[in-house]
Every structure is written in structure tokens, then in C-alpha cells.
Amino acid sequence: MSLNPLRLARLVKKRVFGLERPEFRRHRALFEGKVGLEIGGPSKIFGRGDVLPVYPLAARVDGINFAEKTVWEGRISEGMSYRYANGKTGHQYIGEGGVLDRIADARYDFVLSSHSLEHTANALRAVSEWKRVLKPGGAMLLVLPERRYTFDHRRPVTSFEHLLQDFEANVQEDDLTHLDEIVALHDLSRDLPAGSPEQFRARSLKNFENRCLHQHVFDAGLLRQVFAHFGIERLYEDTAPPYHIIALGTKRS
């Protein structure tokens, strides 16, 4: 049985591009042959055949994680050990993803962050650091959870004014200001590994060790305000199933 030309074209496109977003495809040049830094990770969404396939395009991706053992990556070590794709390795830093004091200004062509910024107590300090290590014209690609489809759906979106207050107060990563709100509004029926309310609170009190809390709740509008605050030129924003908000911007020259 022969396929009609339109369906055949769609199948070929799916085989070649996978889940890649058409909007991302228009900005591939920001990543092709370039060197970048990923906060947290590695992240499936940046892999071959996925929504934002940066890994197969890049010359190298380095990574930074806050500890030598994390809930998501297991045990890791500093050095050329950041295995972000088959056959591709970058430098693994051990340090705070929001305080890149070991990395020089304008070091990278792009910065990636997938489901990391919401875990950061001082989100604006983090974004300011990510911008600092970008070269002029470099890209910042952020992926955050769409609250409506996660355990955060009962929580309000954080105001930009609150993020600014945290920034001006130099809030550190041991901050538990949001703990009562999180415990009260976190939907444990959508987060079964968190256990009972008592287990969830006990884990949350150790957040500096495990970094599991979503310190803030973002939407596309809040991300626009963050980009505008730092003069990051917004290229596109998008959503992708099952629960991703995507924002891409560049550091103005």
C-alpha cells in the first residue's frame, strides 16, 4: 500500500527531526559547533531526537552540579567527566549553579538549564551569573515546569518583585522562606516519591542537601520579566508536552 505524498513527507520529517520544535530549528546556528555550559543535567530534552536537540549540534557542553552526589545524577566527579551524550564528554564542575565564581566572564557561547531554575533560592542571581559567562550574542535556553501539569498547580506564580527582593537581600541556597507554602500546597498525589506529608516535610527541611524543593513557581510572563530585567533579547517562547515551558534569548552585544 502506497502512502500519500503528504503523509510520506511527515514520516520523513519525523525520522529526520524527531520531536524537534520548528521554532528551535530556526535558531540552530546559536548552538552548532559552539561550546556551552549546562546548569544541572544532563537533560533528555537536549538530546538527539528530542524537543531541543542541542547536544548533537554542539562542539562541547560542560556541566555544573552543586554536589558530588545528587538525587538526579548519582555520584559525579570534577573533571572531563560530564557525559551528556553518547561519545560526547565535557568538563564537570562541582559548585553552585547560581554562583559561577570559578568561570570567567564571556566564557561560553550558550547556557542551558532544564528544570533547574525553579530549584534555586536566588533565581535572579543565577540568571545574572548565567548571563555574565555568556559571550556577547550568546544564547540562554531555559526549560521550566508548566505548573498546571505538575505538583505545583495549587501554588501561585511567584511575583517578579519577590524575585527582586531575594536578589537584593542576597538570599542563599539554605533559605526555607517558602517551606510552609510548599508543604501546604504541594500536590503529593502528583509526586508519589515524596511520600506522606510528614516524609515530604522532613525531606524539605534538608533541602540544602538534596535541592528537591521548587523554591519558586514560573510562567512565561515571569520569564519575560526576568529576561527584560537583564536586557536579554527574547527570541522565542514555547510550551511542550508533558509539562515544559521553553524560553530562548540572547545576550545583547
Backbone as CSV, one residue per row, in Angstrom:
resi,resn,N_x,N_y,N_z,CA_x,CA_y,CA_z,C_x,C_y,C_z
1,MET,0.848,-1.194,0.000,0.000,0.000,0.000,0.885,1.246,0.000
2,SER,0.635,2.151,-0.936,1.454,3.357,-1.037,0.904,4.448,-0.135
3,LEU,1.810,5.299,0.351,1.424,6.420,1.198,1.195,7.645,0.337
4,ASN,0.234,8.466,0.758,0.069,9.714,0.020,1.263,10.622,0.288
5,PRO,1.599,11.512,-0.623,2.818,12.337,-0.510,2.892,13.140,0.770
6,LEU,1.756,13.673,1.259,1.762,14.489,2.466,2.143,13.659,3.683
7,ARG,1.558,12.459,3.784,1.884,11.599,4.925,3.332,11.135,4.853
8,LEU,3.794,10.809,3.644,5.189,10.389,3.477,6.135,11.497,3.913
9,ALA,5.829,12.750,3.559,6.673,13.881,3.957,6.712,14.023,5.466
10,ARG,5.567,13.808,6.105,5.514,13.906,7.566,6.356,12.825,8.234
11,LEU,6.305,11.593,7.674,7.088,10.498,8.235,8.583,10.755,8.083
12,VAL,8.979,11.257,6.916,10.393,11.581,6.689,10.847,12.668,7.653
13,LYS,10.017,13.699,7.823,10.341,14.797,8.732,10.506,14.285,10.154
14,LYS,9.597,13.384,10.580,9.691,12.828,11.941,10.961,12.022,12.116
15,ARG,11.338,11.246,11.050,12.555,10.429,11.133,13.796,11.312,11.231
16,VAL,13.809,12.411,10.495,14.985,13.288,10.469,15.063,14.158,11.713
17,PHE,13.941,14.779,12.073,13.962,15.786,13.132,13.427,15.289,14.481
18,GLY,12.778,14.118,14.534,12.232,13.628,15.783,11.193,14.586,16.343
19,LEU,11.338,14.921,17.611,10.395,15.813,18.285,10.820,17.282,18.208
20,GLU,11.883,17.565,17.476,12.439,18.917,17.466,11.393,19.964,17.114
21,ARG,11.360,21.048,17.919,10.402,22.112,17.690,10.815,22.945,16.480
22,PRO,9.884,23.266,15.598,10.234,24.091,14.430,10.850,25.422,14.826
23,GLU,10.386,25.993,15.949,10.925,27.275,16.409,12.400,27.143,16.778
24,PHE,12.754,26.017,17.395,14.157,25.780,17.738,15.002,25.630,16.480
25,ARG,14.458,24.966,15.477,15.206,24.697,14.257,15.708,25.981,13.613
26,ARG,14.925,27.048,13.750,15.316,28.321,13.150,16.499,28.958,13.872
27,HIS,16.834,28.456,15.063,17.918,29.057,15.850,19.072,28.084,16.087
28,ARG,19.174,27.063,15.247,20.237,26.067,15.402,21.636,26.691,15.367
29,ALA,21.807,27.755,14.595,23.128,28.370,14.436,23.697,28.864,15.764
30,LEU,22.839,29.105,16.755,23.318,29.545,18.062,24.074,28.439,18.799
31,PHE,23.897,27.193,18.361,24.471,26.042,19.067,25.420,25.209,18.205
32,GLU,25.302,25.296,16.896,26.111,24.447,16.009,27.592,24.772,16.129
33,GLY,28.373,23.758,16.501,29.813,23.926,16.616,30.249,24.809,17.762
34,LYS,29.347,25.110,18.690,29.637,26.024,19.793,29.889,25.261,21.099
35,VAL,30.416,25.991,22.094,30.719,25.416,23.406,29.795,26.051,24.439
36,GLY,29.129,25.207,25.228,28.157,25.720,26.183,28.319,25.134,27.567
37,LEU,27.542,25.693,28.486,27.517,25.248,29.877,26.086,24.887,30.227
38,GLU,25.906,23.711,30.841,24.586,23.314,31.316,24.541,23.353,32.834
39,ILE,23.485,23.974,33.358,23.265,24.024,34.806,22.420,22.817,35.181
40,GLY,22.933,21.969,36.097,22.249,20.705,36.348,22.499,19.774,35.171
41,GLY,21.620,18.833,34.990,21.733,17.957,33.836,22.725,16.823,34.040
42,PRO,22.942,16.021,32.997,22.403,16.150,31.644,20.882,16.015,31.598
43,SER,20.288,16.521,30.515,18.844,16.589,30.390,18.399,15.961,29.075
44,LYS,17.472,15.042,29.170,16.979,14.324,27.986,16.458,15.280,26.913
45,ILE,15.840,16.366,27.312,15.193,17.271,26.364,16.182,17.897,25.373
46,PHE,17.485,17.924,25.730,18.505,18.481,24.843,19.180,17.417,23.974
47,GLY,18.708,16.161,24.074,19.345,15.069,23.350,18.836,14.893,21.932
48,ARG,19.503,14.026,21.202,19.145,13.747,19.812,17.710,13.237,19.726
49,GLY,16.952,13.796,18.789,15.589,13.349,18.570,14.569,13.915,19.522
50,ASP,14.999,14.747,20.475,14.051,15.317,21.423,13.693,16.743,21.023
51,VAL,13.027,17.445,21.925,12.408,18.725,21.602,13.424,19.806,21.242
52,LEU,14.544,19.844,21.967,15.562,20.891,21.791,16.934,20.224,21.641
53,PRO,17.245,19.627,20.515,18.435,18.790,20.375,19.748,19.578,20.267
54,VAL,20.148,20.160,21.375,21.388,20.939,21.409,22.611,20.026,21.399
55,TYR,22.565,18.926,22.152,23.751,18.080,22.311,24.376,17.638,20.985
56,PRO,23.607,17.135,20.035,24.253,16.704,18.781,24.797,17.856,17.946
57,LEU,24.336,19.077,18.198,24.803,20.236,17.439,26.106,20.800,18.000
58,ALA,26.239,20.773,19.326,27.326,21.494,19.998,28.679,20.811,19.811
59,ALA,29.731,21.637,19.820,31.095,21.096,19.829,31.394,20.466,21.187
60,ARG,30.917,21.107,22.256,31.113,20.569,23.609,30.120,21.235,24.558
61,VAL,29.666,20.469,25.540,28.842,21.006,26.618,29.501,20.637,27.936
62,ASP,29.807,21.634,28.759,30.270,21.410,30.119,29.062,21.438,31.048
63,GLY,29.234,20.936,32.263,28.126,20.909,33.208,28.556,21.324,34.591
64,ILE,27.616,21.844,35.366,27.885,22.160,36.769,26.751,21.627,37.626
65,ASN,27.105,20.921,38.678,26.152,20.428,39.660,26.652,20.781,41.055
66,PHE,25.709,20.920,41.986,26.032,21.506,43.289,26.797,20.581,44.216
67,ALA,26.786,19.260,43.963,27.435,18.324,44.880,27.931,17.106,44.122
68,GLU,28.798,16.334,44.771,29.350,15.135,44.145,28.367,13.971,44.152
69,LYS,27.251,14.126,44.881,26.182,13.127,44.847,24.860,13.870,44.855
70,THR,24.024,13.625,43.862,22.725,14.281,43.774,21.631,13.244,43.560
71,VAL,20.401,13.657,43.827,19.243,12.780,43.636,19.129,12.360,42.181
72,TRP,19.485,13.255,41.267,19.238,13.030,39.844,20.408,12.357,39.137
73,GLU,21.631,12.707,39.468,22.797,12.199,38.725,23.537,11.083,39.450
74,GLY,23.236,10.832,40.717,24.031,9.881,41.480,25.392,10.478,41.793
75,ARG,26.442,9.671,41.773,27.786,10.165,42.082,28.448,10.721,40.828
76,ILE,29.053,11.890,40.967,29.780,12.522,39.870,31.104,13.045,40.412
77,SER,32.022,13.394,39.519,33.316,13.895,39.962,33.767,15.017,39.038
78,GLU,34.550,15.925,39.591,35.070,17.057,38.819,36.065,16.564,37.777
79,GLY,36.056,17.233,36.624,36.999,16.890,35.560,36.271,16.654,34.247
80,MET,36.965,16.067,33.282,36.375,15.808,31.968,35.501,14.552,32.045
81,SER,34.417,14.672,32.811,33.566,13.515,33.094,32.091,13.807,32.890
82,TYR,31.766,14.934,32.244,30.362,15.284,32.015,29.892,14.588,30.745
83,ARG,29.303,13.412,30.894,28.857,12.601,29.754,27.413,12.966,29.438
84,TYR,27.269,13.878,28.522,25.942,14.407,28.224,25.300,13.750,27.011
85,ALA,26.065,13.006,26.227,25.540,12.301,25.054,26.494,11.168,24.715
86,ASN,26.013,10.206,23.952,26.860,9.084,23.561,28.107,9.586,22.835
87,GLY,29.264,9.247,23.398,30.519,9.619,22.775,30.913,11.072,22.941
88,LYS,30.187,11.831,23.748,30.487,13.254,23.928,30.644,13.557,25.426
89,THR,31.759,14.181,25.754,32.093,14.458,27.151,32.580,15.892,27.291
90,GLY,32.129,16.561,28.340,32.601,17.900,28.660,33.165,17.949,30.061
91,HIS,33.519,19.154,30.501,34.079,19.321,31.843,32.952,19.389,32.867
92,GLN,33.092,18.593,33.912,32.138,18.614,35.026,32.682,19.497,36.144
93,TYR,31.942,20.565,36.456,32.242,21.388,37.625,31.383,20.915,38.792
94,ILE,31.942,20.984,39.990,31.159,20.784,41.211,31.056,22.148,41.883
95,GLY,29.858,22.701,41.939,29.670,24.019,42.539,28.243,24.493,42.343
96,GLU,27.917,25.593,42.993,26.571,26.147,42.902,26.292,26.654,41.482
97,GLY,25.172,26.197,40.923,24.812,26.615,39.580,24.417,28.073,39.489
98,GLY,24.133,28.694,40.641,23.771,30.108,40.645,24.906,31.032,41.026
99,VAL,26.086,30.460,41.281,27.261,31.262,41.656,28.455,30.693,40.894
100,LEU,28.679,31.194,39.707,29.702,30.616,38.825,31.035,31.336,38.990
101,ASP,31.472,31.467,40.237,32.645,32.303,40.513,33.950,31.714,40.003
102,ARG,33.951,30.458,39.587,35.169,29.846,39.036,35.224,29.966,37.516
103,ILE,34.200,30.555,36.922,34.119,30.632,35.467,34.255,32.090,35.038
104,ALA,35.128,32.343,34.095,35.428,33.706,33.647,34.263,34.313,32.879
105,ASP,34.245,35.641,32.835,33.257,36.363,32.035,33.360,35.931,30.564
106,ALA,32.209,35.907,29.884,32.152,35.665,28.438,32.894,34.389,28.027
107,ARG,32.757,33.348,28.828,33.468,32.092,28.574,32.729,31.201,27.566
108,TYR,31.389,31.282,27.540,30.608,30.300,26.784,29.755,30.933,25.695
109,ASP,29.481,30.113,24.664,28.610,30.534,23.564,27.137,30.393,23.931
110,PHE,26.830,29.470,24.827,25.437,29.296,25.248,25.385,28.705,26.652
111,VAL,24.257,28.919,27.324,23.961,28.340,28.631,22.632,27.613,28.529
112,LEU,22.591,26.394,29.068,21.374,25.582,29.097,20.936,25.370,30.545
113,SER,19.638,25.331,30.760,19.101,24.976,32.075,17.737,24.341,31.881
114,SER,17.591,23.096,32.289,16.307,22.405,32.201,15.854,21.989,33.591
115,HIS,14.729,22.524,34.025,14.131,22.193,35.313,15.157,22.343,36.441
116,SER,15.832,23.479,36.411,16.846,23.805,37.407,16.551,25.126,38.109
117,LEU,16.157,26.152,37.355,15.995,27.485,37.921,14.968,27.512,39.046
118,GLU,13.898,26.717,38.934,12.864,26.715,39.974,13.373,26.151,41.295
119,HIS,14.483,25.416,41.252,15.072,24.861,42.476,16.015,25.850,43.162
120,THR,16.233,27.010,42.548,17.228,27.967,43.014,16.583,29.020,43.913
121,ALA,17.125,29.203,45.108,16.545,30.155,46.062,16.670,31.590,45.577
122,ASN,17.783,31.909,44.918,18.022,33.271,44.433,18.077,33.227,42.907
123,ALA,16.893,33.210,42.294,16.795,32.971,40.853,17.440,34.074,40.025
124,LEU,17.280,35.327,40.432,17.856,36.425,39.642,19.377,36.429,39.730
125,ARG,19.921,36.087,40.875,21.388,35.978,40.960,21.881,34.908,39.992
126,ALA,21.153,33.796,39.911,21.542,32.728,38.994,21.536,33.220,37.552
127,VAL,20.449,33.868,37.140,20.367,34.328,35.751,21.431,35.384,35.452
128,SER,21.726,36.238,36.439,22.775,37.247,36.234,24.131,36.580,36.017
129,GLU,24.388,35.494,36.734,25.637,34.756,36.550,25.668,34.048,35.199
130,TRP,24.540,33.474,34.806,24.495,32.783,33.511,24.732,33.776,32.379
131,LYS,24.186,34.967,32.525,24.422,35.994,31.509,25.894,36.421,31.525
132,ARG,26.485,36.546,32.690,27.875,37.002,32.794,28.826,36.094,32.036
133,VAL,28.611,34.773,32.121,29.558,33.852,31.487,29.277,33.665,29.995
134,LEU,28.215,34.301,29.484,27.918,34.246,28.059,28.739,35.267,27.280
135,LYS,29.171,34.884,26.094,29.765,35.839,25.168,28.661,36.765,24.642
136,PRO,29.013,37.979,24.214,28.011,38.828,23.552,27.385,38.081,22.373
137,GLY,26.062,38.105,22.321,25.356,37.358,21.287,25.102,35.912,21.643
138,GLY,25.616,35.471,22.811,25.424,34.087,23.242,23.987,33.807,23.644
139,ALA,23.613,32.534,23.614,22.226,32.121,23.833,22.014,31.574,25.237
140,MET,20.836,31.882,25.786,20.390,31.302,27.053,19.090,30.550,26.769
141,LEU,19.113,29.234,26.977,17.956,28.385,26.702,17.485,27.773,28.017
142,LEU,16.285,28.180,28.456,15.741,27.753,29.736,14.506,26.895,29.524
143,VAL,14.404,25.832,30.315,13.209,24.991,30.344,12.766,24.900,31.798
144,LEU,11.490,25.204,32.045,10.942,25.171,33.395,9.614,24.432,33.383
145,PRO,9.151,23.976,34.551,7.880,23.236,34.583,6.674,24.144,34.386
146,GLU,5.732,23.666,33.595,4.432,24.314,33.454,3.575,23.873,34.634
147,ARG,3.362,24.780,35.582,2.763,24.439,36.874,1.426,23.714,36.766
148,ARG,0.634,24.014,35.741,-0.702,23.421,35.622,-0.651,21.905,35.510
149,TYR,0.487,21.371,35.069,0.586,19.937,34.828,1.547,19.245,35.802
150,THR,1.862,19.918,36.900,2.787,19.355,37.882,2.190,19.470,39.283
151,PHE,2.972,19.024,40.261,2.535,19.102,41.663,2.470,20.536,42.177
152,ASP,2.893,21.515,41.377,2.828,22.930,41.767,1.514,23.605,41.370
153,HIS,0.573,22.873,40.818,-0.598,23.516,40.206,-1.439,24.306,41.202
154,ARG,-1.315,24.036,42.493,-2.075,24.783,43.500,-1.361,26.058,43.945
155,ARG,-0.093,26.167,43.614,0.697,27.309,44.087,0.560,28.499,43.141
156,PRO,0.626,29.711,43.681,0.597,30.894,42.807,1.946,31.086,42.122
157,VAL,1.916,31.728,40.959,3.158,32.096,40.292,3.866,33.148,41.139
158,THR,5.164,32.981,41.319,5.962,33.933,42.090,5.965,35.286,41.382
159,SER,5.889,36.364,42.141,5.945,37.694,41.528,7.396,38.076,41.229
160,PHE,7.573,38.900,40.205,8.918,39.380,39.903,9.460,40.196,41.069
161,GLU,8.590,40.942,41.740,9.014,41.751,42.889,9.622,40.872,43.973
162,HIS,9.056,39.685,44.160,9.617,38.773,45.160,11.010,38.297,44.753
163,LEU,11.168,37.943,43.469,12.497,37.535,42.996,13.506,38.657,43.200
164,LEU,13.071,39.889,42.947,13.961,41.041,43.103,14.340,41.244,44.566
165,GLN,13.396,41.063,45.474,13.694,41.170,46.901,14.722,40.125,47.329
166,ASP,14.565,38.897,46.844,15.545,37.849,47.157,16.932,38.227,46.644
167,PHE,16.983,38.795,45.456,18.248,39.197,44.850,18.911,40.295,45.667
168,GLU,18.137,41.307,46.028,18.682,42.441,46.779,19.082,42.044,48.200
169,ALA,18.394,41.040,48.765,18.724,40.562,50.108,19.839,39.520,50.097
170,ASN,20.341,39.168,48.893,21.409,38.184,48.742,21.048,36.852,49.408
171,VAL,19.817,36.388,49.145,19.335,35.131,49.710,20.243,33.979,49.271
172,GLN,20.538,33.083,50.224,21.429,31.956,49.953,20.624,30.670,49.748
173,GLU,21.308,29.623,49.330,20.623,28.384,48.966,20.109,27.580,50.158
174,ASP,20.418,27.991,51.375,19.849,27.325,52.550,18.528,27.957,52.980
175,ASP,18.006,28.892,52.184,16.776,29.610,52.526,15.563,28.678,52.477
176,LEU,14.717,28.764,53.512,13.492,27.958,53.575,12.265,28.844,53.751
177,THR,12.334,30.056,53.218,11.238,31.011,53.346,9.916,30.443,52.838
178,HIS,9.981,29.655,51.781,8.758,29.180,51.132,8.268,27.837,51.667
179,LEU,8.910,27.323,52.701,8.625,25.956,53.131,7.162,25.745,53.503
180,ASP,6.584,26.636,54.317,5.200,26.434,54.757,4.235,26.446,53.580
181,GLU,4.448,27.381,52.630,3.594,27.434,51.445,3.716,26.158,50.624
182,ILE,4.944,25.688,50.451,5.175,24.498,49.637,4.511,23.287,50.271
183,VAL,4.719,23.103,51.568,4.148,21.941,52.256,2.623,21.979,52.193
184,ALA,2.039,23.166,52.327,0.577,23.294,52.323,-0.034,23.049,50.948
185,LEU,0.655,23.464,49.872,0.050,23.474,48.542,0.614,22.430,47.578
186,HIS,1.703,21.787,47.936,2.304,20.750,47.086,1.337,19.577,46.968
187,ASP,1.015,19.182,45.729,0.065,18.086,45.497,0.816,16.760,45.504
188,LEU,0.805,16.099,46.647,1.554,14.852,46.796,0.981,13.728,45.930
189,SER,-0.269,13.856,45.506,-0.837,12.827,44.625,-0.168,12.839,43.254
190,ARG,0.529,13.957,42.913,1.273,14.044,41.664,2.781,13.897,41.895
191,ASP,3.163,13.547,43.097,4.585,13.411,43.443,4.736,12.251,44.420
192,LEU,4.411,11.066,43.965,4.381,9.896,44.843,5.724,9.593,45.515
193,PRO,6.873,9.793,44.839,8.145,9.522,45.528,8.374,10.383,46.777
194,ALA,7.651,11.516,46.892,7.824,12.389,48.058,7.217,11.789,49.325
195,GLY,6.367,10.780,49.179,5.821,10.094,50.340,4.671,10.829,51.004
196,SER,4.545,10.615,52.299,3.480,11.223,53.096,3.797,12.687,53.368
197,PRO,2.805,13.457,53.860,3.103,14.847,54.234,4.259,14.959,55.225
198,GLU,4.316,14.031,56.168,5.407,14.067,57.157,6.759,13.790,56.505
199,GLN,6.788,12.796,55.616,8.039,12.479,54.913,8.465,13.622,54.003
200,PHE,7.491,14.242,53.347,7.808,15.353,52.448,8.389,16.520,53.227
201,ARG,7.796,16.844,54.370,8.322,17.956,55.166,9.730,17.637,55.675
202,ALA,9.942,16.401,56.124,11.271,16.019,56.623,12.319,16.151,55.520
203,ARG,11.978,15.707,54.316,12.909,15.846,53.189,13.161,17.316,52.874
204,SER,12.108,18.119,52.924,12.220,19.529,52.571,13.094,20.293,53.554
205,LEU,13.077,19.898,54.816,13.925,20.553,55.810,15.403,20.326,55.524
206,LYS,15.713,19.318,54.712,17.095,19.025,54.318,17.348,19.490,52.882
207,ASN,16.643,20.524,52.453,16.723,20.941,51.050,18.120,21.374,50.633
208,PHE,18.895,21.944,51.544,20.250,22.360,51.178,21.082,21.153,50.748
209,GLU,20.756,19.975,51.293,21.477,18.759,50.926,20.933,18.142,49.642
210,ASN,19.593,18.191,49.448,19.021,17.457,48.322,18.505,18.338,47.170
211,ARG,18.197,19.622,47.438,17.732,20.605,46.443,16.474,20.144,45.688
212,CYS,15.590,19.432,46.365,14.384,18.935,45.713,13.256,19.966,45.655
213,LEU,13.271,20.968,46.519,12.181,21.942,46.553,12.126,22.793,45.300
214,HIS,10.912,23.088,44.857,10.701,24.144,43.877,10.541,25.445,44.658
215,GLN,11.618,26.194,44.755,11.610,27.402,45.568,10.637,28.448,45.011
216,HIS,10.542,28.526,43.686,9.662,29.497,43.040,8.858,28.825,41.940
217,VAL,7.768,29.469,41.553,6.892,28.958,40.501,6.881,29.971,39.360
218,PHE,7.213,29.506,38.162,7.356,30.382,36.996,6.238,30.143,35.990
219,ASP,5.967,31.176,35.214,5.202,31.025,33.981,5.904,31.837,32.908
220,ALA,5.354,31.830,31.685,6.009,32.528,30.578,6.125,34.017,30.850
221,GLY,5.098,34.594,31.484,5.132,36.024,31.778,6.247,36.390,32.727
222,LEU,6.472,35.578,33.754,7.555,35.858,34.702,8.910,35.729,34.014
223,LEU,9.060,34.748,33.147,10.323,34.604,32.416,10.583,35.812,31.518
224,ARG,9.542,36.353,30.919,9.709,37.566,30.109,10.240,38.711,30.966
225,GLN,9.709,38.854,32.172,10.175,39.917,33.074,11.633,39.709,33.461
226,VAL,12.015,38.471,33.701,13.411,38.168,34.060,14.331,38.521,32.898
227,PHE,13.991,38.111,31.687,14.813,38.434,30.522,14.907,39.948,30.338
228,ALA,13.782,40.638,30.467,13.778,42.095,30.279,14.651,42.782,31.318
229,HIS,14.616,42.301,32.548,15.398,42.907,33.629,16.887,42.888,33.315
230,PHE,17.350,41.809,32.693,18.775,41.655,32.401,19.131,42.041,30.965
231,GLY,18.173,42.606,30.244,18.462,43.011,28.871,18.753,41.849,27.954
232,ILE,18.140,40.704,28.228,18.303,39.533,27.371,17.241,39.601,26.274
233,GLU,17.684,39.573,25.034,16.754,39.685,23.910,16.007,38.370,23.728
234,ARG,14.699,38.416,23.852,13.869,37.227,23.746,13.689,36.830,22.287
235,LEU,14.055,35.587,21.944,13.910,35.099,20.575,12.614,34.328,20.376
236,TYR,12.312,33.455,21.318,11.026,32.770,21.239,10.710,32.100,22.559
237,GLU,9.418,31.855,22.772,8.967,31.072,23.914,7.978,30.036,23.406
238,ASP,7.841,28.963,24.155,7.064,27.833,23.671,6.646,26.992,24.872
239,THR,5.739,26.060,24.640,5.441,25.012,25.609,5.538,23.690,24.880
240,ALA,5.871,22.638,25.627,5.982,21.312,25.022,5.499,20.286,26.031
241,PRO,4.797,19.251,25.563,4.332,18.223,26.486,5.507,17.451,27.068
242,PRO,5.396,16.877,28.283,4.171,16.907,29.068,4.009,18.143,29.958
243,TYR,5.112,18.852,30.278,4.985,19.950,31.248,6.140,20.947,31.148
244,HIS,6.542,21.322,29.929,7.700,22.199,29.752,7.300,23.603,29.285
245,ILE,7.892,24.617,29.909,7.896,25.974,29.376,9.302,26.215,28.827
246,ILE,9.407,26.747,27.615,10.696,26.959,26.961,10.884,28.438,26.688
247,ALA,12.059,28.958,27.008,12.382,30.358,26.696,13.806,30.427,26.161
248,LEU,13.960,31.069,25.017,15.274,31.247,24.401,15.536,32.740,24.209
249,GLY,16.710,33.173,24.650,17.094,34.566,24.462,18.590,34.684,24.210
250,THR,19.028,35.882,23.836,20.453,36.107,23.607,20.932,37.313,24.383
251,LYS,22.200,37.273,24.752,22.857,38.400,25.420,23.189,39.444,24.370
252,ARG,22.640,40.634,24.543,22.862,41.679,23.547,24.341,42.057,23.480
253,SER,24.802,42.298,22.276,26.207,42.679,22.080,26.447,44.070,22.652
